[in-house]
């Protein structure tokens, strides 16, 4: 098996695992609620912090006065 074939096989397996997990989350109400709670918490915390940091970096790189 070449490296490219191994990468292709790994990509297919990862896609199948992701699809199976998504299907399980969507079909199970309790897990679906937990997933939404985690997504909301991530959006309020780390995602918001990362976005603010990136905006500040972009502003500083633009050369405009603060």
C-alpha positions in Angstrom: 0.0 0.0 0.0 1.4 3.4 -1.0 1.3 6.4 1.2 -1.4 8.0 -0.9 -3.6 4.9 -0.7 -3.2 4.8 3.1 -4.2 8.5 3.3 -7.3 7.8 1.1 -8.3 4.8 3.2 -7.8 6.8 6.4 -9.9 9.7 5.1 -12.7 7.3 4.1 -12.6 5.7 7.6 -12.7 9.1 9.3 -15.6 10.3 7.2 -17.6 7.1 8.0 -16.9 7.5 11.7 -17.9 11.1 11.6 -21.1 10.3 9.7 -22.0 7.5 12.2 -21.4 9.8 15.1 -23.5 12.6 13.6 -26.3 10.1 12.9 -26.2 8.8 16.5 -26.2 12.4 17.9 -29.1 13.4 15.7 -31.2 10.3 16.5 -30.8 10.3 20.3 -32.6 13.3 22.0 -30.5 13.2 25.2 -27.2 13.2 23.3 -28.5 15.8 20.9 -29.4 18.2 23.8 -25.9 17.6 25.3 -24.3 18.3 21.9 -26.2 21.6 21.6 -25.3 22.6 25.2 -21.6 21.9 24.5 -21.7 23.9 21.2 -23.3 26.9 22.9 -20.8 26.8 25.7 -17.9 26.6 23.2 -19.3 29.5 21.1 -19.6 31.7 24.2 -16.1 30.8 25.6 -13.2 29.7 23.4 -14.7 30.7 20.1 -15.5 34.2 21.2 -12.1 34.6 22.7 -10.4 33.4 19.6 -12.5 35.7 17.4 -11.7 38.7 19.6 -8.0 37.9 19.5 -8.0 37.6 15.7 -9.9 40.8 15.2 -7.4 42.6 17.4 -4.5 41.2 15.5 -6.1 42.2 12.2 -6.7 45.7 13.4 -3.1 46.1 14.6 -1.7 44.7 11.3 -3.9 47.1 9.3 -1.8 50.0 10.7 -4.8 52.1 11.8 -4.6 53.9 15.1 -6.5 52.4 18.0 
